[in-house]
């Protein structure tokens, strides 16, 4: 990112020092952690940008010195900042190494989920970053506050695992992640296609050399009505992708956005009643928890297909099981599952998994379940790590960041 310096006059002793108009200062991150105007003032005083018009090459030299000085000052602001990262996967390590070096922060990490027992590992740090497998509740937040933590950054878009309201109450800033919606949106459409073309059954049959067609009668997207609950960045991207299939697209959101270019907004009752496929992209909150339940499923078409690439808690698992058994639900595409913590993203091949609802639901032939991996692309992982570090640096040094939660 490049930032253009505004024209301004600064007094420096007995002479006037001004910046050159439209000087571009390359900053190594999209959201510089140090206020640029402060660095400009120091840089112009240090490098002696004078109103006196010297020769052309002298002005270039001064501009370059000013640029370098800004970067040096910025690194000095950050060089003593300490961060601790929880739940670091192998694929994240190279990104953590790169971004911590670029920002000049002291980073320590572990693959452990944050708990009261390991909270002390973050002692002396300015901020912590984690994924979503742990519960950052009031006792844990109190402990982090006592240890001197000032900012918490989750490397996920969802933040329901953090008691953000209580964090704000005790003076802890909370940020979530920002990454392009394409990966999750594409995965959502893939699950729709897998469900309407009975891919799970076809795959099972092929593994035992059964290549018959009976029971694999599919449908075409262009003949379907698809409902999108939640038209934020991901929901809007889903709508844009679906527009290429020629299907009818309905949307529901209390705060309609630019997705109206791709879909028709309607009320909640209508989207339940008219959708052949319904995909959920709402944030999980007290208001949206179990919004897909026995009552709402009863309002839907017979044979409706439900897709969830957002949060497992948006759907009542027992209601889903009942809907499948009664053939009210024609198919499920689930990338997330209620109470998935401790199961997904782990190798549990040799373990007894004590989640009966999950075991029962996944055995149905019309249910496709994946291990919460819709987000998992090279671009998204890099951005998640970058946000995890950059947000803490920005909030601590400037008090703001693009993903700072306003609870």
C-alpha positions in Angstrom: 0.0 0.0 0.0 1.2 3.5 -0.7 0.1 6.6 1.1 0.4 10.1 -0.4 1.6 12.8 1.9 -0.6 15.8 2.1 0.8 19.3 1.7 1.5 20.9 5.0 3.9 23.4 6.6 5.8 22.6 9.7 7.9 25.1 11.7 11.4 23.8 12.6 13.3 26.4 14.6 14.0 29.5 12.5 13.3 27.9 9.1 10.2 26.4 7.4 10.2 22.7 6.6 7.6 21.4 4.2 7.1 17.9 2.6 7.2 17.5 -1.1 3.8 17.2 -2.6 2.6 13.7 -3.5 5.6 11.8 -2.1 4.7 8.1 -1.8 5.8 6.3 1.3 5.6 2.5 0.9 4.3 0.9 4.1 4.8 -2.9 4.6 1.2 -3.4 5.7 -2.2 -2.3 4.5 -2.8 -0.6 7.9 0.3 1.2 9.1 0.6 0.8 12.9 2.1 4.3 13.4 0.3 7.5 12.5 1.9 8.7 9.3 1.6 12.4 10.1 3.7 11.9 13.3 6.4 10.1 11.3 6.3 12.8 8.6 6.9 15.6 11.0 9.9 13.8 12.5 11.3 12.8 9.2 11.1 16.2 7.6 12.8 17.7 10.6 15.5 15.0 10.6 16.2 15.1 6.8 15.8 18.9 6.4 13.2 19.3 3.7 13.6 23.0 3.0 11.3 25.4 1.2 14.5 26.5 -0.5 14.4 25.0 -4.0 17.7 23.2 -4.4 18.7 21.3 -7.4 16.6 18.4 -8.6 19.0 15.6 -7.4 19.2 17.1 -4.0 15.4 17.0 -3.6 15.4 13.4 -4.7 18.1 12.6 -2.1 16.1 14.3 0.6 12.9 12.5 -0.3 14.6 9.1 -0.2 16.2 10.0 3.2 12.8 11.0 4.5 11.3 7.7 3.3 13.9 5.6 5.0 13.7 7.6 8.2 9.9 7.0 8.4 10.5 3.3 8.1 13.2 3.3 10.8 11.0 5.3 13.2 8.1 2.9 12.6 10.2 -0.1 13.3 11.4 1.5 16.6 7.8 2.0 17.7 7.2 -1.8 17.2 10.5 -3.4 18.0 9.6 -3.9 21.7 6.1 -5.2 21.1 5.6 -8.8 22.1 2.9 -11.0 20.8 1.8 -14.6 21.7 0.0 -16.8 19.2 -2.1 -19.8 20.3 -3.3 -22.7 18.1 -0.6 -22.2 15.5 -0.8 -24.9 12.7 2.2 -26.0 10.7 0.8 -24.3 7.6 0.7 -21.0 9.5 4.3 -20.9 10.7 5.9 -19.6 7.6 3.4 -16.7 7.5 3.9 -15.9 11.2 7.7 -15.8 10.6 7.3 -13.5 7.6 4.8 -11.0 9.0 6.5 -10.8 12.4 9.8 -9.9 10.8 8.1 -7.4 8.5 6.4 -5.7 11.4 9.4 -6.0 13.7 7.5 -7.7 16.6 8.7 -10.3 19.0 6.5 -13.4 18.5 6.2 -16.5 20.5 3.7 -19.3 19.6 2.3 -22.6 20.6 -0.1 -25.1 19.1 -2.1 -25.3 22.3 -5.7 -24.0 22.7 -5.9 -21.0 25.1 -6.9 -22.0 28.6 -6.5 -20.8 32.2 -3.7 -23.4 32.6 -1.6 -22.0 29.8 -2.5 -18.3 30.1 0.8 -17.6 31.9 2.6 -18.3 28.6 1.4 -14.9 27.4 2.8 -13.1 30.4 4.7 -9.9 29.4 3.0 -9.8 26.0 1.1 -6.9 24.6 -1.4 -9.0 22.7 -2.5 -12.5 21.9 -4.0 -14.2 18.8 -5.8 -17.5 18.4 -8.2 -19.6 16.3 -11.6 -20.7 17.4 -11.2 -24.0 19.3 -11.1 -22.5 22.8 -13.5 -20.5 24.8 -12.3 -17.1 25.8 -14.6 -16.5 28.7 -14.7 -14.1 31.6 -12.2 -15.9 33.9 -9.7 -16.3 31.1 -10.2 -12.7 30.0 -9.6 -11.5 33.6 -6.4 -13.5 33.7 -5.2 -12.0 30.4 -6.0 -8.5 31.8 -4.0 -9.3 34.9 -1.1 -10.4 32.8 -1.0 -7.1 31.0 -2.6 -8.2 27.7 -4.1 -5.2 25.8 -5.5 -6.7 22.6 -6.9 -10.0 21.5 -7.1 -11.0 17.9 -8.8 -14.1 16.6 -7.6 -15.4 13.2 -11.2 -16.2 12.3 -14.1 -14.1 10.9 -16.4 -15.6 13.6 -15.8 -14.4 17.1 -18.5 -16.2 19.1 -15.8 -18.1 21.1 -14.8 -14.8 22.7 -16.9 -12.9 25.3 -16.3 -9.7 23.4 -18.7 -7.6 25.5 -16.9 -8.5 28.7 -13.6 -7.9 27.1 -14.6 -4.4 26.3 -15.9 -3.9 29.8 -12.5 -4.6 31.3 -10.6 -2.7 28.7 -9.4 -5.3 26.3 -9.7 -4.7 22.6 -10.9 -7.5 20.3 -10.3 -7.9 16.6 -11.4 -10.6 14.2 -9.9 -11.6 10.8 -10.4 -10.2 7.4 -9.9 -12.3 4.2 -11.5 -12.4 0.8 -14.8 -14.3 0.7 -14.1 -16.2 -2.5 -12.9 -19.4 -0.9 -15.9 -19.9 1.4 -18.3 -18.8 -1.2 -17.0 -21.2 -3.8 -17.0 -24.0 -1.3 -20.7 -23.2 -0.5 -21.7 -23.5 -4.1 -19.7 -26.8 -4.4 -21.7 -28.3 -1.5 -24.9 -27.3 -3.2 -23.8 -29.1 -6.4 -22.7 -32.2 -4.4 -26.1 -32.4 -2.8 -28.3 -31.9 -5.8 -26.3 -34.4 -7.8 -26.1 -37.1 -5.1 -22.4 -37.3 -5.2 -21.9 -39.0 -1.8 -24.0 -42.0 -2.9 -22.3 -42.1 -6.3 -18.9 -42.1 -4.6 -19.9 -44.9 -2.3 -21.1 -47.0 -5.2 -18.0 -46.5 -7.3 -15.8 -47.8 -4.5 -17.5 -51.2 -4.7 -17.8 -51.1 -8.5 -21.5 -50.3 -8.6 -22.0 -47.9 -11.5 -25.7 -48.0 -11.7 -27.8 -44.8 -12.1 -30.9 -45.6 -10.0 -31.4 -43.1 -7.2 -28.9 -40.6 -8.7 -31.5 -38.5 -10.5 -30.3 -34.9 -10.0 -31.6 -31.4 -10.6 -30.2 -28.4 -12.4 -29.3 -25.2 -10.6 -31.0 -23.0 -13.3 -34.4 -24.5 -12.3 -34.0 -23.8 -8.6 -34.7 -21.0 -6.2 -31.8 -20.5 -3.8 -32.1 -18.5 -0.6 -29.2 -16.8 1.1 -29.5 -15.9 4.8 -27.0 -13.1 5.5 -25.7 -11.0 2.7 -22.4 -9.8 4.1 -19.2 -10.2 2.1 -19.5 -14.0 1.9 -23.2 -14.1 1.2 -22.8 -11.4 -1.5 -20.0 -13.4 -3.2 -22.2 -16.5 -3.1 -25.0 -14.6 -4.9 -22.6 -13.3 -7.5 -21.3 -16.9 -8.3 -24.9 -18.3 -8.4 -25.9 -15.6 -10.8 -23.9 -17.4 -13.5 -26.1 -20.5 -13.1 -29.2 -18.7 -14.0 -31.1 -19.6 -10.9 -33.6 -17.4 -9.0 -31.8 -16.0 -5.9 -33.5 -14.6 -2.8 -31.8 -12.9 0.1 -32.6 -12.1 3.7 -30.6 -9.7 5.9 -31.7 -7.1 8.4 -29.2 -4.7 6.8 -29.4 -5.2 3.1 -26.3 -4.4 1.1 -25.0 -4.3 -2.4 -26.0 -7.9 -3.0 -29.2 -6.5 -4.5 -27.3 -6.5 -7.8 -27.4 -10.3 -7.8 -30.6 -11.2 -5.8 -34.0 -10.1 -4.6 -34.4 -9.3 -1.0 -37.4 -10.7 0.8 -38.6 -11.4 4.3 -37.7 -14.4 6.4 -41.0 -16.2 6.0 -40.8 -16.0 2.2 -37.3 -17.2 1.9 -38.2 -20.3 4.0 -41.3 -21.0 2.0 -39.9 -20.6 -1.5 -36.3 -21.8 -1.4 -35.2 -25.1 -2.9 -31.8 -24.6 -1.4 -31.1 -22.4 1.7 -27.6 -21.4 2.7 -26.7 -19.6 5.9 -24.0 -16.9 6.2 -25.1 -15.1 9.3 -22.9 -14.4 12.3 -23.7 -16.6 15.3 -25.2 -14.7 18.2 -27.9 -15.1 20.8 -30.4 -14.0 18.2 -29.3 -16.3 15.5 -28.4 -19.5 17.5 -30.6 -22.4 16.3 -32.5 -20.2 13.9 -32.8 -23.3 11.8 -35.0 -25.4 14.1 -38.1 -27.6 14.0 -40.4 -24.6 13.6 -38.5 -23.0 10.7 -37.9 -26.3 9.0 -41.6 -26.9 9.0 -42.1 -23.7 7.0 -39.8 -24.9 4.2 -40.4 -26.9 1.0 -40.4 -30.7 1.2 -37.0 -31.9 0.1 -35.3 -28.6 0.9 -31.5 -28.7 0.8 -29.7 -26.8 3.7 -26.1 -25.6 3.5 -24.0 -24.3 6.4 -20.5 -23.0 5.9 -20.8 -20.4 8.7 -21.2 -21.6 12.3 -22.6 -25.0 13.5 -24.7 -23.3 16.2 -26.9 -21.6 13.6 -28.7 -25.0 13.2 -30.3 -27.2 15.8 -28.7 -30.6 15.3 -31.7 -32.6 16.7 -34.0 -30.7 14.3 -31.8 -31.5 11.4 -31.9 -35.2 12.3 -35.7 -35.2 12.6 -35.9 -33.4 9.3 -33.8 -36.0 7.5 -35.6 -38.9 9.1 -39.0 -37.5 8.1 -37.7 -36.7 4.6 -38.6 -33.1 5.0 -35.0 -32.2 4.4 -33.7 -33.6 1.1 -30.0 -33.0 1.7 -27.5 -31.4 4.0 -24.2 -29.8 3.1 -22.4 -29.0 6.4 -18.9 -27.7 6.7 -19.4 -26.9 10.4 -21.2 -28.7 13.2 -22.5 -27.8 16.6 -20.0 -28.9 19.3 -17.3 -29.5 16.7 -14.6 -28.3 19.1 -12.1 -31.0 20.0 -13.0 -33.0 16.8 -12.5 -30.9 13.7 -9.0 -30.0 12.7 -7.6 -32.9 14.7 -6.5 -36.4 13.8 -9.0 -38.6 15.8 -8.5 -41.8 13.8 -7.7 -43.9 16.8 -10.1 -42.3 19.3 -13.6 -43.0 20.4 -15.6 -39.8 19.4 -18.4 -39.3 21.9 -20.6 -37.1 19.8 -23.6 -39.4 19.0 -25.5 -36.7 17.0 -22.6 -36.2 14.7 -22.0 -39.9 14.2 -25.7 -40.5 13.4 -26.1 -37.5 11.1 -23.1 -38.2 9.0 -24.1 -41.7 8.1 -27.2 -40.6 6.1 -26.6 -40.9 2.3 -27.9 -37.4 1.6 -25.7 -35.7 4.2 -22.3 -34.3 3.2 -20.1 -33.2 6.1 -16.6 -31.7 5.9 -14.2 -30.7 8.6 -14.7 -26.9 8.7 -12.4 -26.3 5.8 -14.3 -23.9 3.5 -11.9 -21.1 4.5 -8.8 -23.2 4.0 -7.0 -21.7 1.0 -3.5 -20.4 0.6 -4.6 -16.8 0.3 -7.0 -17.0 3.3 -4.5 -18.5 5.6 -1.9 -15.8 4.8 -4.4 -13.1 5.4 -5.6 -14.6 8.7 -2.1 -14.6 10.1 -1.4 -11.1 8.8 -4.6 -9.8 10.5 -3.7 -11.7 13.7 -0.4 -9.8 14.0 -1.2 -6.5 12.2 -4.4 -5.8 14.1 -2.7 -6.0 17.5 0.1 -3.7 16.3 -2.4 -1.2 14.9 -4.8 -1.2 17.9 -2.0 -0.7 20.4 -0.2 2.1 18.5 -3.2 3.9 16.9 -6.3 2.7 18.8 -8.0 1.4 15.7 -8.0 -1.3 13.0 -10.4 -2.2 10.2 -11.6 -5.3 12.1 -11.7 -3.9 15.6 -15.0 -5.0 17.1 -17.4 -2.3 18.1 -19.4 -4.1 20.7 
